[in-house]
Amino acid sequence: MDIQPYTSTETLAVGRPWLMSTLGIEANQTVTLDLTQFSETLHWTEASKYQPERKLKSGIPLGKNTTTGLYEPYSPVTNEVQTATITGSPTGGTFTLTFSGQTTAAIAYNATAAAVQTALEALSNVNPGDIVVTGNAGGPYTLTFGGQYLGDNVASITATASLTGGTTPGVTMATTTAGGTATATDGTQLFRGFLFTEVSFYPGSTKAAAPLMVHGQIDVAKLPVAFDPADAPAGSNTQFVYKV
């Protein structure tokens, strides 16, 4: 499907601040997205409680899963995953987490994963989406890095415990997947293009049709997720700029 060019004003109006010029927008095609592979924190626009419909952000780099034939987020490298485990069955107290010199406020021994994530996002070096925390209240917690740390081999988080009760309670940290050490092998490690428009879908949907942009002039800094222009395929006339 060919997509007709928009003026600069129209481009911004339809949610594409990353698109610097319509020159060279051609050879676009309609692809099918695997919605189950997109992160609510990283890839969705902000949802309204009055609107059940959800939207994927435009400008997401995409790859094609060669097994399913569906398009997913481009994943050239592995994101770091660390785990935090509370040991010794404490009955009270708190702990803190330190990441790259920044330490959280005290976190309750039985905190939910959402509370741990909130504590991390209060740090000056962690933005929403940079570290997604999952797990049961009281742990173990799984910390998955993304956002500005997408594909990075990040520093190990350390923990300091002030826990009570139980038997010698503490918090252990472990890196279960080192970031940047492996590439995907399902085809999504090959960059295929950018999601050209926001894509609306309803909760529970697993697939959606979407336009793929393979040419154009891109402001790298305004893309919704980190992207290395060196990953564009040879021969592409996509141009990348860094607008100040």
C-alpha positions as CSV (number, residue, x, y, z in Angstrom):
1,M,0.0,0.0,0.0
2,D,1.4,3.4,-1.0
3,I,1.0,6.1,1.5
4,Q,0.4,9.6,0.3
5,P,2.8,12.3,1.6
6,Y,1.7,14.8,4.2
7,T,2.8,18.3,4.8
8,S,5.0,19.1,7.8
9,T,2.0,20.5,9.7
10,E,-0.1,17.4,8.9
11,T,2.8,15.1,9.9
12,L,3.0,16.6,13.4
13,A,-0.8,16.6,13.7
14,V,-1.1,12.8,13.2
15,G,1.5,12.0,15.7
16,R,4.7,11.7,13.7
17,P,7.1,14.2,15.2
18,W,10.0,11.9,14.3
19,L,9.3,12.3,10.5
20,M,11.4,15.3,9.3
21,S,10.5,15.3,5.6
22,T,8.1,13.6,3.3
23,L,10.7,13.4,0.6
24,G,11.3,9.9,-0.4
25,I,8.3,8.4,1.4
26,E,7.6,5.5,-1.0
27,A,7.5,1.8,-1.4
28,N,5.4,1.5,1.8
29,Q,3.4,-1.7,2.4
30,T,0.8,-3.1,4.7
31,V,2.1,-5.7,7.2
32,T,0.5,-7.6,10.0
33,L,1.6,-6.9,13.6
34,D,1.8,-9.5,16.4
35,L,0.4,-7.3,19.1
36,T,1.4,-9.8,21.8
37,Q,5.0,-8.9,21.3
38,F,4.7,-5.1,22.1
39,S,5.3,-3.7,25.5
40,E,2.5,-1.7,27.2
41,T,5.1,0.4,29.0
42,L,7.4,1.0,26.0
43,H,5.3,0.9,22.9
44,W,1.7,2.0,23.8
45,T,0.6,5.6,23.9
46,E,-0.9,6.8,27.2
47,A,-4.3,5.2,27.7
48,S,-7.4,7.0,28.9
49,K,-9.7,5.4,31.5
50,Y,-12.6,6.6,29.3
51,Q,-11.3,5.0,26.2
52,P,-10.9,1.2,26.0
53,E,-9.1,1.4,22.8
54,R,-5.3,1.2,22.9
55,K,-2.7,2.6,20.5
56,L,0.8,1.7,19.4
57,K,3.1,4.6,18.9
58,S,4.1,5.5,15.4
59,G,7.9,5.3,14.6
60,I,8.5,1.9,16.3
61,P,11.3,0.0,14.5
62,L,10.0,-3.3,13.2
63,G,11.4,-6.7,12.3
64,K,9.6,-9.7,10.7
65,N,9.4,-13.0,12.6
66,T,10.2,-15.5,9.9
67,T,8.3,-18.3,11.7
68,T,5.0,-16.5,12.1
69,G,5.3,-14.1,9.2
70,L,4.2,-11.3,11.6
71,Y,6.0,-8.1,12.4
72,E,7.3,-7.4,15.9
73,P,9.5,-4.8,17.6
74,Y,13.0,-4.9,16.1
75,S,15.3,-6.7,18.5
76,P,18.9,-6.7,17.4
77,V,20.3,-7.4,20.8
78,T,19.1,-8.9,24.1
79,N,17.8,-6.7,26.8
80,E,19.3,-7.1,30.3
81,V,17.2,-9.0,32.9
82,Q,18.1,-9.1,36.6
83,T,16.3,-10.7,39.5
84,A,15.9,-9.6,43.1
85,T,15.2,-12.4,45.6
86,I,14.3,-11.8,49.3
87,T,15.7,-14.6,51.4
88,G,15.3,-15.8,54.9
89,S,11.5,-15.3,55.1
90,P,11.5,-11.8,56.8
91,T,8.3,-10.6,58.5
92,G,9.1,-6.9,58.4
93,G,11.6,-4.2,57.4
94,T,12.7,-2.7,54.2
95,F,15.4,-2.8,51.5
96,T,16.9,-0.4,49.0
97,L,18.2,-0.9,45.4
98,T,21.1,1.0,44.0
99,F,21.6,1.4,40.2
100,S,24.6,3.3,38.8
101,G,25.2,5.3,42.0
102,Q,21.5,6.2,42.6
103,T,19.7,4.6,45.6
104,T,15.9,4.1,45.9
105,A,13.9,5.1,48.9
106,A,13.1,2.2,51.4
107,I,11.0,-0.5,49.9
108,A,8.8,-2.7,52.1
109,Y,9.9,-6.4,52.5
110,N,6.5,-7.5,51.0
111,A,6.3,-4.8,48.3
112,T,4.4,-5.4,45.0
113,A,6.3,-5.5,41.8
114,A,4.6,-2.2,40.9
115,A,5.9,-0.6,44.1
116,V,9.5,-1.7,43.3
117,Q,9.2,-0.3,39.8
118,T,7.9,3.0,41.2
119,A,10.8,3.2,43.6
120,L,13.3,2.7,40.7
121,E,11.5,5.2,38.4
122,A,12.0,7.8,41.2
123,L,15.7,7.7,40.5
124,S,17.2,10.4,38.3
125,N,18.7,7.9,35.9
126,V,15.6,5.8,35.4
127,N,12.7,6.9,33.2
128,P,9.3,5.2,32.9
129,G,9.9,2.1,30.7
130,D,13.6,1.9,31.5
131,I,13.1,-0.9,34.0
132,V,9.9,-3.0,34.0
133,V,9.4,-5.0,37.2
134,T,7.3,-8.2,37.4
135,G,6.8,-10.9,40.1
136,N,4.7,-11.6,43.2
137,A,4.5,-9.3,46.2
138,G,7.6,-10.1,48.3
139,G,9.5,-11.3,45.2
140,P,11.2,-12.8,43.5
141,Y,11.2,-9.7,41.2
142,T,12.2,-9.8,37.6
143,L,13.7,-6.5,36.4
144,T,13.8,-6.1,32.6
145,F,15.7,-3.2,31.1
146,G,14.4,-1.2,28.1
147,G,13.9,2.4,27.1
148,Q,17.3,4.2,27.2
149,Y,18.9,0.9,28.3
150,L,17.5,-1.0,25.4
151,G,20.0,-3.7,24.5
152,D,22.7,-2.4,26.9
153,N,24.9,-4.5,29.2
154,V,24.0,-2.3,32.2
155,A,25.6,-2.2,35.6
156,S,24.4,-4.7,38.1
157,I,21.9,-3.4,40.7
158,T,22.9,-3.9,44.3
159,A,20.6,-4.3,47.3
160,T,20.9,-3.2,50.9
161,A,18.6,-4.9,53.4
162,S,17.2,-3.7,56.7
163,L,14.9,-6.7,57.2
164,T,13.5,-8.2,60.4
165,G,12.2,-11.6,61.4
166,G,12.8,-14.8,59.6
167,T,16.2,-16.4,59.5
168,T,19.1,-14.2,58.5
169,P,17.0,-12.3,55.9
170,G,18.5,-10.5,53.0
171,V,18.2,-9.6,49.3
172,T,20.2,-11.3,46.6
173,M,20.7,-9.9,43.1
174,A,21.5,-11.9,40.0
175,T,21.9,-11.1,36.3
176,T,19.8,-13.8,34.5
177,T,20.3,-12.4,31.0
178,A,23.2,-10.0,30.2
179,G,22.2,-7.2,27.8
180,G,23.7,-6.9,24.4
181,T,25.3,-10.3,24.4
182,A,23.0,-12.1,21.9
183,T,20.9,-11.4,18.9
184,A,17.5,-12.7,18.1
185,T,17.4,-15.6,15.6
186,D,13.8,-15.4,14.6
187,G,14.2,-12.7,12.0
188,T,13.4,-9.8,14.2
189,Q,17.1,-9.0,14.4
190,L,16.8,-7.6,10.9
191,F,15.4,-4.1,10.7
192,R,12.5,-3.9,8.2
193,G,11.1,-0.4,8.6
194,F,9.2,1.9,10.9
195,L,5.5,1.8,12.0
196,F,4.2,4.7,9.9
197,T,1.1,5.5,11.9
198,E,-0.3,5.0,15.4
199,V,-2.3,1.7,15.4
200,S,-5.4,1.4,17.4
201,F,-6.6,-1.9,18.9
202,Y,-8.8,-3.3,21.7
203,P,-7.6,-5.2,24.7
204,G,-7.3,-8.9,23.9
205,S,-6.5,-8.3,20.2
206,T,-3.5,-10.3,18.9
207,K,-3.0,-9.0,15.4
208,A,-3.5,-5.7,13.5
209,A,-2.8,-4.5,10.0
210,A,-0.3,-1.5,9.8
211,P,1.6,0.5,7.3
212,L,5.4,0.0,7.2
213,M,7.6,2.9,6.2
214,V,10.8,1.9,4.6
215,H,12.0,5.3,3.3
216,G,12.0,8.8,4.7
217,Q,13.9,11.4,6.8
218,I,13.9,10.5,10.5
219,D,14.7,12.5,13.6
220,V,16.4,9.8,15.6
221,A,16.0,11.6,18.9
222,K,12.2,11.7,18.6
223,L,11.6,8.0,17.8
224,P,9.6,6.3,20.6
225,V,12.4,3.7,21.3
226,A,16.1,3.8,20.8
227,F,17.4,3.0,17.3
228,D,20.9,2.9,15.8
229,P,20.9,4.4,12.3
230,A,23.7,1.9,11.4
231,D,21.1,-0.8,11.5
232,A,19.3,0.5,8.4
233,P,20.0,-1.9,5.5
234,A,22.5,-1.1,2.8
235,G,21.0,0.7,-0.1
236,S,18.2,2.3,1.9
237,N,17.5,5.9,1.2
238,T,16.3,6.5,4.7
239,Q,18.1,9.6,6.1
240,F,18.7,10.1,9.8
241,V,19.1,13.5,11.4
242,Y,19.6,14.8,14.9
243,K,17.6,18.0,15.2
244,V,18.6,20.3,18.0
